[in-house]
């Protein structure tokens, strides 16, 4: 059974920091590109950042220079360090796993974790 379990969300003041973590189980983690998406109320779910098994990264323009995605293939975890948070970063953040190679087209979502940036 595949599980992606996010943690680390919460309420933070503008300019603050949060670190999200996603623990994966039931997949061959090194064969999956990992990503963080977010969805604000009334808006579509958008890519925040992704990271390949080889640690190549990609970021949405809106978070470049503020957010950092990382992964630990030994621990089957992916993290999102979020600094200089803004109210517009408020959203539910989802962990996403996209299979590659033999696992292509096997994609999974976590349940989401709420991030609220407000004074």
Buried (B, 14 or more C-beta within 10 A) or exposed (E): EEEBBBEBBEEBEEEBEBBBBBBBEEBBBEBBBBBBBBBBEEEEBEBBBBBBBEEEEBBBEEBEEBBBBBBEBEEBBBBBBBBEBEEEBBBBBBBBBBBBEEBEEBBBBBEBBEBBBEE
